[in-house]
Amino acid sequence: MLDAMSPQAREAYLYRRQRPADKPTHRDPAMLFKRDMEMERAFVAAGGLLLGGPDPTGDGGVLPGYGDQREIELLVEAGFSPAEAIKIATLNGATYLGRQDQIGSIAVGKNADLVVMKGNPSTRIADIENVEIVFKDGVGYDSQKLVDSVRGRYGEY
């Protein structure tokens, strides 16, 4: 993710991450995070339709693509299978929007933007980071070339 940021955005993001909190807190962030993960599992077990996707946090640390990948990895850490996590991040959103017949999964007659990865993230979630090509509106984009073009624009950092 840091490689895809401009030097200024990267510096600002890292600065904010290192800055101490304004107010001391007695809350245990790890415990709260674990409880949130348990709540997601309980919500789905109760029949809820869980959606995935990176929310902008205001600290500049959520980039399209990278944030989606991390969201899916976190769902697996929460106890969902890789296939369940991928469905939460794709088909569930389309279902929520009432568009599951047009988008959200790969099938004849559906519109789809696709990601080609090396490996099989439906069985090994770490493979979700091995993106080789992204197809958007029928055009394929080489992921590494896109990141390299950002580096070329701003120089090595």
C-alpha positions in Angstrom: 0.0 0.0 0.0 2.8 2.4 0.9 4.3 2.0 -2.5 1.1 3.3 -4.2 1.2 6.5 -2.2 2.8 9.8 -3.3 5.7 10.7 -1.0 3.6 13.4 0.7 0.7 11.1 1.4 3.0 8.4 2.6 4.8 10.8 5.0 1.5 12.2 6.3 0.1 8.7 6.9 3.2 7.4 8.7 3.3 10.6 10.8 -0.3 10.1 11.9 0.3 6.4 12.7 3.3 7.3 15.0 1.6 10.2 16.7 0.4 9.4 20.3 -3.4 9.5 20.9 -4.7 12.9 22.2 -6.3 11.3 25.2 -5.1 8.2 27.1 -7.6 5.4 27.1 -8.0 2.3 29.2 -9.6 0.3 26.5 -7.8 -2.7 25.1 -7.8 -2.2 21.3 -6.9 -5.9 20.7 -9.8 -7.1 22.8 -12.2 -4.6 21.1 -11.0 -5.8 17.7 -11.5 -9.4 18.6 -15.0 -8.6 19.9 -15.9 -6.9 16.6 -14.8 -10.0 14.7 -16.9 -12.2 17.0 -19.9 -9.9 16.4 -19.5 -10.2 12.6 -19.6 -14.0 12.9 -22.6 -13.9 15.2 -24.4 -11.5 12.8 -23.9 -13.9 9.9 -24.9 -16.9 12.0 -28.1 -15.1 12.9 -28.9 -14.7 9.2 -27.5 -11.2 8.7 -26.1 -10.1 5.3 -22.6 -8.9 6.1 -21.0 -6.5 3.5 -17.3 -5.9 3.0 -15.2 -3.1 1.7 -12.8 -0.5 3.0 -14.2 2.5 4.7 -12.3 5.8 4.3 -10.9 6.4 7.7 -9.6 10.0 7.2 -6.1 9.0 8.0 -5.2 8.3 4.4 -4.4 4.6 5.1 -7.2 3.1 3.0 -6.4 2.8 -0.7 -8.8 1.1 -3.2 -7.8 -2.4 -3.9 -5.4 -2.7 -0.9 -8.2 -1.9 1.5 -10.4 -4.5 -0.1 -7.7 -7.1 0.1 -7.1 -6.4 3.8 -10.8 -6.5 4.5 -11.1 -10.0 3.0 -8.0 -11.1 5.0 -9.5 -9.8 8.2 -12.7 -11.7 7.5 -10.7 -14.9 7.3 -8.9 -13.9 10.5 -12.4 -13.5 12.1 -13.2 -17.2 11.2 -14.8 -17.1 7.8 -13.5 -19.4 5.2 -11.6 -17.7 2.3 -14.6 -18.5 0.0 -17.1 -17.0 2.5 -14.9 -13.9 2.9 -14.7 -13.4 -0.9 -18.5 -13.8 -1.2 -19.0 -11.2 1.6 -16.8 -8.8 -0.4 -18.5 -9.4 -3.8 -21.9 -11.0 -4.1 -23.3 -9.8 -0.7 -22.9 -6.2 -1.8 -24.7 -6.9 -5.1 -27.4 -8.7 -3.1 -27.8 -5.8 -0.8 -28.3 -3.5 -3.8 -30.7 -5.9 -5.4 -28.4 -6.3 -8.4 -27.2 -9.9 -7.8 -28.6 -10.8 -11.2 -26.3 -8.3 -12.9 -23.1 -8.2 -10.8 -21.4 -9.7 -7.8 -20.4 -13.0 -9.2 -19.1 -14.5 -12.5 -21.8 -16.0 -14.7 -22.9 -15.8 -18.3 -24.8 -12.5 -18.9 -23.5 -10.7 -15.9 -21.3 -7.6 -16.0 -18.0 -8.2 -14.2 -14.8 -6.5 -13.5 -12.2 -9.2 -12.8 -9.0 -9.6 -10.9 -6.5 -12.2 -12.1 -4.3 -13.5 -9.3 -1.4 -15.9 -9.0 -2.6 -18.7 -6.8 -6.0 -19.5 -5.4 -7.3 -17.1 -2.7 -10.4 -19.2 -2.2 -8.3 -21.8 -0.5 -5.2 -19.7 0.5 -6.2 -16.2 1.4 -2.7 -14.8 1.3 -2.8 -15.3 -2.5 -5.3 -12.3 -2.7 -2.2 -10.1 -2.6 -0.8 -11.7 -5.8 -2.7 -9.5 -8.2 -1.4 -9.7 -11.7 -4.1 -8.1 -13.9 -7.2 -6.1 -13.1 -10.0 -5.9 -15.8 -12.2 -2.8 -15.5 -14.8 -2.2 -18.2 -13.1 -4.8 -20.4 -9.6 -3.3 -20.3 -6.8 -5.2 -18.5 -4.4 -3.3 -16.3 -1.1 -4.7 -15.1 -1.0 -4.0 -11.4 2.7 -3.8 -11.0 3.0 -1.4 -13.9 0.4 0.9 -12.3 2.4 0.9 -9.0 5.7 1.4 -10.9 4.1 4.4 -12.7 3.4 6.1 -9.4 6.9 5.5 -8.3 8.2 6.9 -11.6 6.1 10.0 -11.2 7.4 10.7 -7.7 10.8 9.0 -7.8 11.9 6.2 -5.6 11.0 6.6 -2.0 
